[in-house]
Amino acid sequence: MVAAVVALLVQMAVAMVTTAVEQTPTIDEPVYVGAAVDSLHHHRVRYNPEHPPLGKLIIATGVAFARPHLDAGFTGDQTALGRHVLYEAGNDPWRLMLCARLPMIALTLLFGLVVFAFARELTGPVGGAVALALYAFSPDVIAHGSLATLDVPAAGFLLTSVWLLWRARRRPRWHLPLAGVALGAALATKMSMLAAVPVLLLLAVLSVWYARRTHHRTPRDHMRSLGIGVAAAVAMALIAVAVVWATYLLVDPRLRWTPTGPVPTVQGLRGLAVHWLPLPEAYRDGMRIQFGFEQDTWRGFLLGRRYLGSLWYYLPVALLVKTPLGMLALWSAGTVAMLLVPRLRPAAPYVLVPAAVLLLAALDGARNLGVRYAIFLPMFLAVAAAGLMAVRRRWAYGATLALVLFVAVSSLRTYPYYLPYSNEAFGGPSRTHLRLHDSNVDWGQDLGRLADRLRERYRGERIWLVYKGSGVPSAYGIHASDPRRAAPDEVRGLLVVSDSSIAQATGRLAALIDGSEPIDEVGHSITIYRR
């Protein structure tokens, strides 16, 4: 079993490191890297307040090895900061991004061990291996676990907290404080994890009540255990709050905080909740900024349809497109097994309820920008899928093995283009851009690959580029003009367009695309046309 675990994690590590080496910065990464570099140089919380500091501190542990330079006189917003650090301050963007991504890769691999340990405790070593295989071959986890972003670490810390709460059913004195630390780490990485806090505190009460079940002789004993459970949950919450404070103090012991931009005013119950949270002012202002984002109107794209606003069914449909078919089957079967098999039923509130609450919160979001907003599902439901091993029927073992192999083949076939993955029912990675956009397929990751392609096949040709991303084309040797700023008759040669821009194309760009012939594609995220 040790060999199987090592093999699965090595496969995952190779996939993530390859992805990290080959991909240029995605849209969000320069902001996080810039904030990490600023914290290294100035020891302050100043940029990117809409996300707490822990994820950027983790990025900083890798970035520090690159010894990045930052001009002391720099002034600008967080977007300009990321651009400056990567492309204007004399740093090597390839080396800097790899150093930023490596700590996240290591953390993603450690969360794989949590998935394995959680599933093994529920269903045995074979179930643990099944869960780890689903996690290690998940295209979405590989894609986002190899980036210097916050989605995977936040979800992984939350899963760790839930696993520790499950273990607290036997030894609450040891595991509840650790669960509080893990919960605090999740909250200190991404604010969206706040939606799961009430669920985890209730699970803490449940774990303590279960641990004291041998003391239950009278109704008074039951009430005493319940009271002890509530006290333990309060202690766990205080530990989580302390971890959040500690991350801000680690960046800046003086807790200096001055917003660099406007902070929205939040009214009603949300405003009261933000005001009374016992967290640093920078955290609460970050929440106000996040609520402000939810008031904006964002552009969406689903199954070939452009729209404004959000659709409640966006994430379920996007997950159907971007999750391997075998994984969807195992998630469903494992969930049913967890609800029906008597020995697994006590684990259902731990595995299924936090994921369900987070999914409901994500469905209500205003930004239909990718399944990364539900990246916790491949983690929690990998544990649930191991429930099939508790059915103890020969057909269950055979079917599970066949479906895991199907997932592995589907994942390996998309290597190394994990970000634009879609399953076979929707045509695979080359067709994802016809149904989804943004971080589901084209997040700006293929600028370097585009530079290589243009040098290899189209040297000396006139390039017109519409690129959706944070990278600077000229930094990779791409010298191009924007076709939207020229008369249509002047746009001749190669028209290169990011697939997310194609999905939202209207007006002049749509007319240029309609009058061009597609001749090539790069990374399943950029299309090259001939005009």
Buried (B, 14 or more C-beta within 10 A) or exposed (E): EEEBBEEBBEBBBEBBBBBBBBBBBBBBBBBBBBBBBBBBBBEBBBBBBBBBBBBBBBBBBBBEBBEBBBEEEBEEEBBBBBBBBBBBBEBEBBBBBBBBBBBBBBBBBEBBBBBBBBBBBBBBBBBBBBBBBBBBBBBBBBBBBBBBBBBBBBBBBBBBBBBBBBBBBEEBEEBBBBBBBBBBBBBBBBBBBBBBBEBBBBBBBBBBBBBBEEEBEEEEBBEBBBEBBBEBBEBBBEBBBEBBBBBBBBBBEEBEBEBBEEBBEBEEEEBEEBEEBEBBEBBBBBBBBBBBEBEEEBBBBBEEEEEEEBBEEBBEBBBBBBBBBBBBBBBEBBBBBBEEBEEBEBBBBBBBBBBBBBBEBBBEBBBBBBBBBBBBBBBBBBBBBBBBBBBEEEEBBEBBEEBBEBBBEBBEEBBBBBBBBBBEEBEBBEBBBBBBBBBBBBBBBBBBBBBBBBEEEBEEEBBBBBBBBBBBBEBBEBEBBEBEEBEEEEBBBBBBBBBBBBBBBEEBBEEBBEEBEEEBBBBBBBBBBBB
